[in-house]
Amino acid sequence: MARRKGAVSNEEFLLVLYYNVFFPPSSVMVRREVLNVLGGFREGLDRGEDLEIWFRLLTRGRFVQVPEPLDVYCIAPASLTRRA
């Protein structure tokens, strides 16, 4: 998906989740009160806590993209993401 400013429709976000399946939690900013209302991440899941919360967040509002990178993501050889 090309980077662009502004709101992202729920349909567009669902397509990105379906095809790319991954947004590092460090790349998403969410208001604390929204996470508190949702009960935070469901830590009891074997995997996919981040994907599961993105779907729950979609029930609370819209996502907006920031066009410039604000964090760095590195996959280490022994990371869970690398082994998934």
PDB file of N, CA, C and O in Angstrom:
ATOM      1  N   MET A   1       0.849  -1.165   0.000  1.00  0.00           N
ATOM      2  CA  MET A   1       0.000   0.000   0.000  1.00  0.00           C
ATOM      3  C   MET A   1       0.897   1.231   0.000  1.00  0.00           C
ATOM      4  O   MET A   1       1.884   1.282   0.734  1.00  0.00           O
ATOM      5  N   ALA A   2       0.565   2.202  -0.805  1.00  0.00           N
ATOM      6  CA  ALA A   2       1.335   3.442  -0.855  1.00  0.00           C
ATOM      7  C   ALA A   2       1.072   4.260   0.397  1.00  0.00           C
ATOM      8  O   ALA A   2      -0.028   4.239   0.949  1.00  0.00           O
ATOM      9  N   ARG A   3       2.064   4.957   0.824  1.00  0.00           N
ATOM     10  CA  ARG A   3       1.893   5.821   1.993  1.00  0.00           C
ATOM     11  C   ARG A   3       1.138   7.069   1.584  1.00  0.00           C
ATOM     12  O   ARG A   3       1.381   7.643   0.522  1.00  0.00           O
ATOM     13  N   ARG A   4       0.217   7.481   2.444  1.00  0.00           N
ATOM     14  CA  ARG A   4      -0.527   8.706   2.204  1.00  0.00           C
ATOM     15  C   ARG A   4      -0.995   9.250   3.536  1.00  0.00           C
ATOM     16  O   ARG A   4      -1.098   8.526   4.526  1.00  0.00           O
ATOM     17  N   LYS A   5      -1.276  10.545   3.540  1.00  0.00           N
ATOM     18  CA  LYS A   5      -1.767  11.175   4.757  1.00  0.00           C
ATOM     19  C   LYS A   5      -3.258  10.926   4.894  1.00  0.00           C
ATOM     20  O   LYS A   5      -3.952  10.653   3.914  1.00  0.00           O
ATOM     21  N   GLY A   6      -3.733  11.022   6.116  1.00  0.00           N
ATOM     22  CA  GLY A   6      -5.159  11.020   6.348  1.00  0.00           C
ATOM     23  C   GLY A   6      -5.725   9.729   6.884  1.00  0.00           C
ATOM     24  O   GLY A   6      -5.019   8.758   7.158  1.00  0.00           O
ATOM     25  N   ALA A   7      -7.048   9.768   7.022  1.00  0.00           N
ATOM     26  CA  ALA A   7      -7.761   8.642   7.596  1.00  0.00           C
ATOM     27  C   ALA A   7      -7.731   7.450   6.656  1.00  0.00           C
ATOM     28  O   ALA A   7      -7.718   7.601   5.434  1.00  0.00           O
ATOM     29  N   VAL A   8      -7.721   6.288   7.235  1.00  0.00           N
ATOM     30  CA  VAL A   8      -7.747   5.027   6.497  1.00  0.00           C
ATOM     31  C   VAL A   8      -9.108   4.396   6.765  1.00  0.00           C
ATOM     32  O   VAL A   8      -9.519   4.268   7.918  1.00  0.00           O
ATOM     33  N   SER A   9      -9.804   4.005   5.708  1.00  0.00           N
ATOM     34  CA  SER A   9     -11.114   3.375   5.906  1.00  0.00           C
ATOM     35  C   SER A   9     -10.932   2.024   6.590  1.00  0.00           C
ATOM     36  O   SER A   9      -9.871   1.407   6.506  1.00  0.00           O
ATOM     37  N   ASN A  10     -11.976   1.583   7.262  1.00  0.00           N
ATOM     38  CA  ASN A  10     -11.929   0.264   7.905  1.00  0.00           C
ATOM     39  C   ASN A  10     -11.684  -0.824   6.867  1.00  0.00           C
ATOM     40  O   ASN A  10     -10.960  -1.783   7.133  1.00  0.00           O
ATOM     41  N   GLU A  11     -12.283  -0.681   5.687  1.00  0.00           N
ATOM     42  CA  GLU A  11     -12.099  -1.675   4.628  1.00  0.00           C
ATOM     43  C   GLU A  11     -10.636  -1.733   4.191  1.00  0.00           C
ATOM     44  O   GLU A  11     -10.078  -2.818   4.025  1.00  0.00           O
ATOM     45  N   GLU A  12     -10.014  -0.562   4.003  1.00  0.00           N
ATOM     46  CA  GLU A  12      -8.606  -0.521   3.600  1.00  0.00           C
ATOM     47  C   GLU A  12      -7.722  -1.139   4.678  1.00  0.00           C
ATOM     48  O   GLU A  12      -6.799  -1.893   4.370  1.00  0.00           O
ATOM     49  N   PHE A  13      -8.000  -0.825   5.929  1.00  0.00           N
ATOM     50  CA  PHE A  13      -7.201  -1.369   7.027  1.00  0.00           C
ATOM     51  C   PHE A  13      -7.346  -2.884   7.099  1.00  0.00           C
ATOM     52  O   PHE A  13      -6.361  -3.589   7.318  1.00  0.00           O
ATOM     53  N   LEU A  14      -8.563  -3.392   6.918  1.00  0.00           N
ATOM     54  CA  LEU A  14      -8.779  -4.843   6.936  1.00  0.00           C
ATOM     55  C   LEU A  14      -8.017  -5.534   5.805  1.00  0.00           C
ATOM     56  O   LEU A  14      -7.478  -6.624   5.999  1.00  0.00           O
ATOM     57  N   LEU A  15      -7.967  -4.909   4.627  1.00  0.00           N
ATOM     58  CA  LEU A  15      -7.202  -5.478   3.516  1.00  0.00           C
ATOM     59  C   LEU A  15      -5.716  -5.548   3.846  1.00  0.00           C
ATOM     60  O   LEU A  15      -5.054  -6.542   3.547  1.00  0.00           O
ATOM     61  N   VAL A  16      -5.195  -4.486   4.465  1.00  0.00           N
ATOM     62  CA  VAL A  16      -3.781  -4.478   4.842  1.00  0.00           C
ATOM     63  C   VAL A  16      -3.520  -5.571   5.876  1.00  0.00           C
ATOM     64  O   VAL A  16      -2.519  -6.281   5.780  1.00  0.00           O
ATOM     65  N   LEU A  17      -4.398  -5.714   6.855  1.00  0.00           N
ATOM     66  CA  LEU A  17      -4.234  -6.778   7.846  1.00  0.00           C
ATOM     67  C   LEU A  17      -4.285  -8.148   7.185  1.00  0.00           C
ATOM     68  O   LEU A  17      -3.505  -9.038   7.525  1.00  0.00           O
ATOM     69  N   TYR A  18      -5.202  -8.315   6.243  1.00  0.00           N
ATOM     70  CA  TYR A  18      -5.359  -9.613   5.595  1.00  0.00           C
ATOM     71  C   TYR A  18      -4.125  -9.985   4.769  1.00  0.00           C
ATOM     72  O   TYR A  18      -3.648 -11.117   4.836  1.00  0.00           O
ATOM     73  N   TYR A  19      -3.617  -9.036   3.997  1.00  0.00           N
ATOM     74  CA  TYR A  19      -2.510  -9.356   3.092  1.00  0.00           C
ATOM     75  C   TYR A  19      -1.132  -9.227   3.729  1.00  0.00           C
ATOM     76  O   TYR A  19      -0.227  -9.994   3.401  1.00  0.00           O
ATOM     77  N   ASN A  20      -0.961  -8.274   4.628  1.00  0.00           N
ATOM     78  CA  ASN A  20       0.354  -8.066   5.252  1.00  0.00           C
ATOM     79  C   ASN A  20       0.420  -8.671   6.641  1.00  0.00           C
ATOM     80  O   ASN A  20       1.509  -9.010   7.103  1.00  0.00           O
ATOM     81  N   VAL A  21      -0.690  -8.815   7.312  1.00  0.00           N
ATOM     82  CA  VAL A  21      -0.876  -9.481   8.590  1.00  0.00           C
ATOM     83  C   VAL A  21      -0.052  -8.900   9.736  1.00  0.00           C
ATOM     84  O   VAL A  21      -0.051  -9.470  10.827  1.00  0.00           O
ATOM     85  N   PHE A  22       0.639  -7.800   9.528  1.00  0.00           N
ATOM     86  CA  PHE A  22       1.505  -7.396  10.616  1.00  0.00           C
ATOM     87  C   PHE A  22       1.725  -5.885  10.685  1.00  0.00           C
ATOM     88  O   PHE A  22       2.112  -5.256   9.700  1.00  0.00           O
ATOM     89  N   PHE A  23       1.475  -5.326  11.844  1.00  0.00           N
ATOM     90  CA  PHE A  23       1.867  -3.973  12.216  1.00  0.00           C
ATOM     91  C   PHE A  23       2.579  -4.121  13.545  1.00  0.00           C
ATOM     92  O   PHE A  23       1.950  -4.532  14.519  1.00  0.00           O
ATOM     93  N   PRO A  24       3.856  -3.806  13.632  1.00  0.00           N
ATOM     94  CA  PRO A  24       4.508  -3.903  14.936  1.00  0.00           C
ATOM     95  C   PRO A  24       3.800  -2.990  15.935  1.00  0.00           C
ATOM     96  O   PRO A  24       3.534  -1.833  15.609  1.00  0.00           O
ATOM     97  N   PRO A  25       3.488  -3.465  17.131  1.00  0.00           N
ATOM     98  CA  PRO A  25       2.818  -2.613  18.116  1.00  0.00           C
ATOM     99  C   PRO A  25       3.548  -1.297  18.370  1.00  0.00           C
ATOM    100  O   PRO A  25       2.910  -0.294  18.693  1.00  0.00           O
ATOM    101  N   SER A  26       4.876  -1.283  18.228  1.00  0.00           N
ATOM    102  CA  SER A  26       5.612  -0.034  18.456  1.00  0.00           C
ATOM    103  C   SER A  26       5.344   0.999  17.368  1.00  0.00           C
ATOM    104  O   SER A  26       5.712   2.163  17.528  1.00  0.00           O
ATOM    105  N   SER A  27       4.706   0.598  16.257  1.00  0.00           N
ATOM    106  CA  SER A  27       4.445   1.540  15.173  1.00  0.00           C
ATOM    107  C   SER A  27       3.042   2.136  15.252  1.00  0.00           C
ATOM    108  O   SER A  27       2.644   2.897  14.370  1.00  0.00           O
ATOM    109  N   VAL A  28       2.294   1.800  16.289  1.00  0.00           N
ATOM    110  CA  VAL A  28       0.923   2.274  16.424  1.00  0.00           C
ATOM    111  C   VAL A  28       0.796   3.101  17.697  1.00  0.00           C
ATOM    112  O   VAL A  28       1.273   2.703  18.760  1.00  0.00           O
ATOM    113  N   MET A  29       0.149   4.251  17.578  1.00  0.00           N
ATOM    114  CA  MET A  29      -0.133   5.074  18.759  1.00  0.00           C
ATOM    115  C   MET A  29      -1.630   5.008  19.016  1.00  0.00           C
ATOM    116  O   MET A  29      -2.443   5.235  18.120  1.00  0.00           O
ATOM    117  N   VAL A  30      -1.977   4.691  20.264  1.00  0.00           N
ATOM    118  CA  VAL A  30      -3.372   4.544  20.658  1.00  0.00           C
ATOM    119  C   VAL A  30      -3.555   5.270  21.980  1.00  0.00           C
ATOM    120  O   VAL A  30      -2.692   5.217  22.856  1.00  0.00           O
ATOM    121  N   ARG A  31      -4.681   5.945  22.113  1.00  0.00           N
ATOM    122  CA  ARG A  31      -4.952   6.612  23.389  1.00  0.00           C
ATOM    123  C   ARG A  31      -5.097   5.563  24.498  1.00  0.00           C
ATOM    124  O   ARG A  31      -5.764   4.542  24.333  1.00  0.00           O
ATOM    125  N   ARG A  32      -4.457   5.848  25.618  1.00  0.00           N
ATOM    126  CA  ARG A  32      -4.475   4.906  26.746  1.00  0.00           C
ATOM    127  C   ARG A  32      -5.895   4.585  27.195  1.00  0.00           C
ATOM    128  O   ARG A  32      -6.197   3.435  27.512  1.00  0.00           O
ATOM    129  N   GLU A  33      -6.780   5.599  27.226  1.00  0.00           N
ATOM    130  CA  GLU A  33      -8.141   5.336  27.699  1.00  0.00           C
ATOM    131  C   GLU A  33      -8.875   4.347  26.780  1.00  0.00           C
ATOM    132  O   GLU A  33      -9.732   3.597  27.248  1.00  0.00           O
ATOM    133  N   VAL A  34      -8.550   4.336  25.490  1.00  0.00           N
ATOM    134  CA  VAL A  34      -9.173   3.367  24.586  1.00  0.00           C
ATOM    135  C   VAL A  34      -8.661   1.959  24.897  1.00  0.00           C
ATOM    136  O   VAL A  34      -9.444   1.011  24.956  1.00  0.00           O
ATOM    137  N   LEU A  35      -7.350   1.825  25.096  1.00  0.00           N
ATOM    138  CA  LEU A  35      -6.806   0.521  25.469  1.00  0.00           C
ATOM    139  C   LEU A  35      -7.374   0.045  26.799  1.00  0.00           C
ATOM    140  O   LEU A  35      -7.648  -1.143  26.968  1.00  0.00           O
ATOM    141  N   ASN A  36      -7.550   0.960  27.739  1.00  0.00           N
ATOM    142  CA  ASN A  36      -8.124   0.591  29.038  1.00  0.00           C
ATOM    143  C   ASN A  36      -9.554   0.088  28.879  1.00  0.00           C
ATOM    144  O   ASN A  36      -9.933  -0.909  29.494  1.00  0.00           O
ATOM    145  N   VAL A  37     -10.353   0.771  28.056  1.00  0.00           N
ATOM    146  CA  VAL A  37     -11.733   0.348  27.824  1.00  0.00           C
ATOM    147  C   VAL A  37     -11.765  -1.034  27.181  1.00  0.00           C
ATOM    148  O   VAL A  37     -12.618  -1.855  27.518  1.00  0.00           O
ATOM    149  N   LEU A  38     -10.840  -1.294  26.258  1.00  0.00           N
ATOM    150  CA  LEU A  38     -10.788  -2.592  25.581  1.00  0.00           C
ATOM    151  C   LEU A  38     -10.155  -3.684  26.436  1.00  0.00           C
ATOM    152  O   LEU A  38     -10.246  -4.864  26.098  1.00  0.00           O
ATOM    153  N   GLY A  39      -9.522  -3.309  27.529  1.00  0.00           N
ATOM    154  CA  GLY A  39      -8.889  -4.294  28.398  1.00  0.00           C
ATOM    155  C   GLY A  39      -7.469  -4.650  27.987  1.00  0.00           C
ATOM    156  O   GLY A  39      -6.903  -5.625  28.483  1.00  0.00           O
ATOM    157  N   GLY A  40      -6.887  -3.862  27.078  1.00  0.00           N
ATOM    158  CA  GLY A  40      -5.499  -4.090  26.670  1.00  0.00           C
ATOM    159  C   GLY A  40      -5.344  -5.326  25.804  1.00  0.00           C
ATOM    160  O   GLY A  40      -6.319  -5.883  25.301  1.00  0.00           O
ATOM    161  N   PHE A  41      -4.089  -5.744  25.641  1.00  0.00           N
ATOM    162  CA  PHE A  41      -3.777  -6.937  24.856  1.00  0.00           C
ATOM    163  C   PHE A  41      -4.242  -8.179  25.603  1.00  0.00           C
ATOM    164  O   PHE A  41      -4.182  -8.221  26.832  1.00  0.00           O
ATOM    165  N   ARG A  42      -4.695  -9.168  24.891  1.00  0.00           N
ATOM    166  CA  ARG A  42      -5.083 -10.452  25.487  1.00  0.00           C
ATOM    167  C   ARG A  42      -3.845 -11.338  25.541  1.00  0.00           C
ATOM    168  O   ARG A  42      -3.519 -12.037  24.582  1.00  0.00           O
ATOM    169  N   GLU A  43      -3.169 -11.294  26.673  1.00  0.00           N
ATOM    170  CA  GLU A  43      -1.880 -11.962  26.825  1.00  0.00           C
ATOM    171  C   GLU A  43      -1.972 -13.482  26.842  1.00  0.00           C
ATOM    172  O   GLU A  43      -0.955 -14.150  26.656  1.00  0.00           O
ATOM    173  N   GLY A  44      -3.133 -14.040  27.054  1.00  0.00           N
ATOM    174  CA  GLY A  44      -3.278 -15.489  27.110  1.00  0.00           C
ATOM    175  C   GLY A  44      -3.245 -16.170  25.748  1.00  0.00           C
ATOM    176  O   GLY A  44      -3.201 -17.398  25.673  1.00  0.00           O
ATOM    177  N   LEU A  45      -3.265 -15.402  24.689  1.00  0.00           N
ATOM    178  CA  LEU A  45      -3.217 -15.997  23.350  1.00  0.00           C
ATOM    179  C   LEU A  45      -1.815 -16.507  23.055  1.00  0.00           C
ATOM    180  O   LEU A  45      -0.831 -15.892  23.467  1.00  0.00           O
ATOM    181  N   ASP A  46      -1.718 -17.615  22.352  1.00  0.00           N
ATOM    182  CA  ASP A  46      -0.397 -18.160  21.989  1.00  0.00           C
ATOM    183  C   ASP A  46       0.346 -17.221  21.057  1.00  0.00           C
ATOM    184  O   ASP A  46       1.563 -17.074  21.165  1.00  0.00           O
ATOM    185  N   ARG A  47      -0.367 -16.589  20.149  1.00  0.00           N
ATOM    186  CA  ARG A  47       0.212 -15.601  19.235  1.00  0.00           C
ATOM    187  C   ARG A  47      -0.921 -14.749  18.701  1.00  0.00           C
ATOM    188  O   ARG A  47      -2.095 -15.080  18.865  1.00  0.00           O
ATOM    189  N   GLY A  48      -0.564 -13.659  18.067  1.00  0.00           N
ATOM    190  CA  GLY A  48      -1.572 -12.813  17.445  1.00  0.00           C
ATOM    191  C   GLY A  48      -2.232 -11.804  18.359  1.00  0.00           C
ATOM    192  O   GLY A  48      -3.292 -11.274  18.025  1.00  0.00           O
ATOM    193  N   GLU A  49      -1.618 -11.519  19.528  1.00  0.00           N
ATOM    194  CA  GLU A  49      -2.214 -10.531  20.432  1.00  0.00           C
ATOM    195  C   GLU A  49      -2.360  -9.180  19.730  1.00  0.00           C
ATOM    196  O   GLU A  49      -3.353  -8.479  19.924  1.00  0.00           O
ATOM    197  N   ASP A  50      -1.368  -8.820  18.916  1.00  0.00           N
ATOM    198  CA  ASP A  50      -1.421  -7.541  18.220  1.00  0.00           C
ATOM    199  C   ASP A  50      -2.514  -7.539  17.156  1.00  0.00           C
ATOM    200  O   ASP A  50      -3.276  -6.577  17.066  1.00  0.00           O
ATOM    201  N   LEU A  51      -2.605  -8.570  16.366  1.00  0.00           N
ATOM    202  CA  LEU A  51      -3.637  -8.654  15.332  1.00  0.00           C
ATOM    203  C   LEU A  51      -5.025  -8.616  15.949  1.00  0.00           C
ATOM    204  O   LEU A  51      -5.922  -7.950  15.432  1.00  0.00           O
ATOM    205  N   GLU A  52      -5.201  -9.325  17.046  1.00  0.00           N
ATOM    206  CA  GLU A  52      -6.501  -9.373  17.718  1.00  0.00           C
ATOM    207  C   GLU A  52      -6.901  -7.998  18.230  1.00  0.00           C
ATOM    208  O   GLU A  52      -8.069  -7.620  18.133  1.00  0.00           O
ATOM    209  N   ILE A  53      -5.946  -7.243  18.776  1.00  0.00           N
ATOM    210  CA  ILE A  53      -6.311  -5.916  19.296  1.00  0.00           C
ATOM    211  C   ILE A  53      -6.579  -4.922  18.172  1.00  0.00           C
ATOM    212  O   ILE A  53      -7.376  -4.000  18.344  1.00  0.00           O
ATOM    213  N   TRP A  54      -5.917  -5.097  17.009  1.00  0.00           N
ATOM    214  CA  TRP A  54      -6.207  -4.182  15.886  1.00  0.00           C
ATOM    215  C   TRP A  54      -7.675  -4.333  15.476  1.00  0.00           C
ATOM    216  O   TRP A  54      -8.345  -3.343  15.183  1.00  0.00           O
ATOM    217  N   PHE A  55      -8.169  -5.573  15.456  1.00  0.00           N
ATOM    218  CA  PHE A  55      -9.569  -5.780  15.116  1.00  0.00           C
ATOM    219  C   PHE A  55     -10.491  -5.163  16.160  1.00  0.00           C
ATOM    220  O   PHE A  55     -11.510  -4.566  15.810  1.00  0.00           O
ATOM    221  N   ARG A  56     -10.147  -5.300  17.430  1.00  0.00           N
ATOM    222  CA  ARG A  56     -10.983  -4.684  18.470  1.00  0.00           C
ATOM    223  C   ARG A  56     -10.924  -3.169  18.393  1.00  0.00           C
ATOM    224  O   ARG A  56     -11.929  -2.501  18.631  1.00  0.00           O
ATOM    225  N   LEU A  57      -9.757  -2.613  18.063  1.00  0.00           N
ATOM    226  CA  LEU A  57      -9.643  -1.157  17.936  1.00  0.00           C
ATOM    227  C   LEU A  57     -10.501  -0.623  16.793  1.00  0.00           C
ATOM    228  O   LEU A  57     -11.006   0.498  16.866  1.00  0.00           O
ATOM    229  N   LEU A  58     -10.666  -1.413  15.748  1.00  0.00           N
ATOM    230  CA  LEU A  58     -11.520  -0.989  14.641  1.00  0.00           C
ATOM    231  C   LEU A  58     -12.955  -0.746  15.083  1.00  0.00           C
ATOM    232  O   LEU A  58     -13.677   0.014  14.438  1.00  0.00           O
ATOM    233  N   THR A  59     -13.382  -1.380  16.174  1.00  0.00           N
ATOM    234  CA  THR A  59     -14.742  -1.168  16.674  1.00  0.00           C
ATOM    235  C   THR A  59     -14.865   0.157  17.409  1.00  0.00           C
ATOM    236  O   THR A  59     -15.978   0.603  17.688  1.00  0.00           O
ATOM    237  N   ARG A  60     -13.736   0.801  17.731  1.00  0.00           N
ATOM    238  CA  ARG A  60     -13.753   2.029  18.527  1.00  0.00           C
ATOM    239  C   ARG A  60     -13.507   3.287  17.714  1.00  0.00           C
ATOM    240  O   ARG A  60     -13.697   4.393  18.222  1.00  0.00           O
ATOM    241  N   GLY A  61     -13.089   3.143  16.465  1.00  0.00           N
ATOM    242  CA  GLY A  61     -12.821   4.341  15.670  1.00  0.00           C
ATOM    243  C   GLY A  61     -12.008   4.017  14.440  1.00  0.00           C
ATOM    244  O   GLY A  61     -11.907   2.864  14.021  1.00  0.00           O
ATOM    245  N   ARG A  62     -11.427   5.061  13.868  1.00  0.00           N
ATOM    246  CA  ARG A  62     -10.684   4.922  12.621  1.00  0.00           C
ATOM    247  C   ARG A  62      -9.189   5.013  12.874  1.00  0.00           C
ATOM    248  O   ARG A  62      -8.745   5.513  13.907  1.00  0.00           O
ATOM    249  N   PHE A  63      -8.428   4.523  11.917  1.00  0.00           N
ATOM    250  CA  PHE A  63      -6.977   4.615  11.952  1.00  0.00           C
ATOM    251  C   PHE A  63      -6.537   5.730  11.012  1.00  0.00           C
ATOM    252  O   PHE A  63      -7.164   5.960   9.979  1.00  0.00           O
ATOM    253  N   VAL A  64      -5.459   6.422  11.371  1.00  0.00           N
ATOM    254  CA  VAL A  64      -4.887   7.477  10.536  1.00  0.00           C
ATOM    255  C   VAL A  64      -3.416   7.160  10.351  1.00  0.00           C
ATOM    256  O   VAL A  64      -2.719   6.821  11.308  1.00  0.00           O
ATOM    257  N   GLN A  65      -2.944   7.272   9.109  1.00  0.00           N
ATOM    258  CA  GLN A  65      -1.539   7.020   8.827  1.00  0.00           C
ATOM    259  C   GLN A  65      -0.718   8.281   9.005  1.00  0.00           C
ATOM    260  O   GLN A  65      -1.188   9.383   8.722  1.00  0.00           O
ATOM    261  N   VAL A  66       0.502   8.121   9.472  1.00  0.00           N
ATOM    262  CA  VAL A  66       1.493   9.198   9.518  1.00  0.00           C
ATOM    263  C   VAL A  66       2.473   8.892   8.391  1.00  0.00           C
ATOM    264  O   VAL A  66       3.026   7.793   8.344  1.00  0.00           O
ATOM    265  N   PRO A  67       2.702   9.844   7.479  1.00  0.00           N
ATOM    266  CA  PRO A  67       3.469   9.523   6.271  1.00  0.00           C
ATOM    267  C   PRO A  67       4.955   9.264   6.466  1.00  0.00           C
ATOM    268  O   PRO A  67       5.584   8.662   5.596  1.00  0.00           O
ATOM    269  N   GLU A  68       5.533   9.699   7.575  1.00  0.00           N
ATOM    270  CA  GLU A  68       6.962   9.461   7.764  1.00  0.00           C
ATOM    271  C   GLU A  68       7.200   8.373   8.803  1.00  0.00           C
ATOM    272  O   GLU A  68       6.422   8.233   9.746  1.00  0.00           O
ATOM    273  N   PRO A  69       8.278   7.597   8.633  1.00  0.00           N
ATOM    274  CA  PRO A  69       8.578   6.559   9.628  1.00  0.00           C
ATOM    275  C   PRO A  69       8.957   7.179  10.966  1.00  0.00           C
ATOM    276  O   PRO A  69       9.722   8.142  11.028  1.00  0.00           O
ATOM    277  N   LEU A  70       8.404   6.607  12.040  1.00  0.00           N
ATOM    278  CA  LEU A  70       8.674   7.124  13.384  1.00  0.00           C
ATOM    279  C   LEU A  70       9.343   6.091  14.274  1.00  0.00           C
ATOM    280  O   LEU A  70       9.669   6.392  15.423  1.00  0.00           O
ATOM    281  N   ASP A  71       9.554   4.887  13.775  1.00  0.00           N
ATOM    282  CA  ASP A  71      10.254   3.880  14.554  1.00  0.00           C
ATOM    283  C   ASP A  71      11.042   2.974  13.607  1.00  0.00           C
ATOM    284  O   ASP A  71      10.922   3.069  12.386  1.00  0.00           O
ATOM    285  N   VAL A  72      11.845   2.102  14.198  1.00  0.00           N
ATOM    286  CA  VAL A  72      12.648   1.153  13.435  1.00  0.00           C
ATOM    287  C   VAL A  72      12.282  -0.233  13.921  1.00  0.00           C
ATOM    288  O   VAL A  72      12.158  -0.458  15.125  1.00  0.00           O
ATOM    289  N   TYR A  73      12.109  -1.163  13.002  1.00  0.00           N
ATOM    290  CA  TYR A  73      11.743  -2.518  13.360  1.00  0.00           C
ATOM    291  C   TYR A  73      12.807  -3.469  12.838  1.00  0.00           C
ATOM    292  O   TYR A  73      13.190  -3.405  11.670  1.00  0.00           O
ATOM    293  N   CYS A  74      13.277  -4.342  13.699  1.00  0.00           N
ATOM    294  CA  CYS A  74      14.330  -5.275  13.337  1.00  0.00           C
ATOM    295  C   CYS A  74      13.891  -6.688  13.716  1.00  0.00           C
ATOM    296  O   CYS A  74      13.428  -6.925  14.831  1.00  0.00           O
ATOM    297  N   ILE A  75      14.040  -7.622  12.776  1.00  0.00           N
ATOM    298  CA  ILE A  75      13.718  -9.019  13.069  1.00  0.00           C
ATOM    299  C   ILE A  75      15.031  -9.738  13.341  1.00  0.00           C
ATOM    300  O   ILE A  75      15.880  -9.872  12.460  1.00  0.00           O
ATOM    301  N   ALA A  76      15.180 -10.197  14.574  1.00  0.00           N
ATOM    302  CA  ALA A  76      16.395 -10.934  14.964  1.00  0.00           C
ATOM    303  C   ALA A  76      16.219 -12.406  14.606  1.00  0.00           C
ATOM    304  O   ALA A  76      15.092 -12.898  14.548  1.00  0.00           O
ATOM    305  N   PRO A  77      17.310 -13.108  14.368  1.00  0.00           N
ATOM    306  CA  PRO A  77      17.229 -14.534  13.995  1.00  0.00           C
ATOM    307  C   PRO A  77      16.431 -15.396  14.995  1.00  0.00           C
ATOM    308  O   PRO A  77      15.786 -16.363  14.589  1.00  0.00           O
ATOM    309  N   ALA A  78      16.466 -15.063  16.271  1.00  0.00           N
ATOM    310  CA  ALA A  78      15.795 -15.875  17.283  1.00  0.00           C
ATOM    311  C   ALA A  78      14.433 -15.294  17.695  1.00  0.00           C
ATOM    312  O   ALA A  78      13.818 -15.800  18.634  1.00  0.00           O
ATOM    313  N   SER A  79      13.960 -14.264  17.028  1.00  0.00           N
ATOM    314  CA  SER A  79      12.701 -13.630  17.434  1.00  0.00           C
ATOM    315  C   SER A  79      11.506 -14.501  17.113  1.00  0.00           C
ATOM    316  O   SER A  79      11.566 -15.338  16.212  1.00  0.00           O
ATOM    317  N   LEU A  80      10.407 -14.307  17.854  1.00  0.00           N
ATOM    318  CA  LEU A  80       9.192 -15.061  17.603  1.00  0.00           C
ATOM    319  C   LEU A  80       8.661 -14.780  16.212  1.00  0.00           C
ATOM    320  O   LEU A  80       8.151 -15.686  15.553  1.00  0.00           O
ATOM    321  N   THR A  81       8.772 -13.545  15.755  1.00  0.00           N
ATOM    322  CA  THR A  81       8.291 -13.176  14.426  1.00  0.00           C
ATOM    323  C   THR A  81       9.058 -13.953  13.349  1.00  0.00           C
ATOM    324  O   THR A  81       8.464 -14.390  12.363  1.00  0.00           O
ATOM    325  N   ARG A  82      10.309 -14.120  13.521  1.00  0.00           N
ATOM    326  CA  ARG A  82      11.144 -14.828  12.546  1.00  0.00           C
ATOM    327  C   ARG A  82      10.746 -16.303  12.459  1.00  0.00           C
ATOM    328  O   ARG A  82      10.819 -16.916  11.395  1.00  0.00           O
ATOM    329  N   ARG A  83      10.322 -16.860  13.600  1.00  0.00           N
ATOM    330  CA  ARG A  83       9.991 -18.292  13.644  1.00  0.00           C
ATOM    331  C   ARG A  83       8.551 -18.579  13.277  1.00  0.00           C
ATOM    332  O   ARG A  83       8.190 -19.739  13.079  1.00  0.00           O
ATOM    333  N   ALA A  84       7.711 -17.547  13.179  1.00  0.00           N
ATOM    334  CA  ALA A  84       6.273 -17.750  12.897  1.00  0.00           C
ATOM    335  C   ALA A  84       6.042 -18.224  11.477  1.00  0.00           C
ATOM    336  O   ALA A  84       4.898 -18.441  11.078  1.00  0.00           O
TER     337      ALA A  84
END
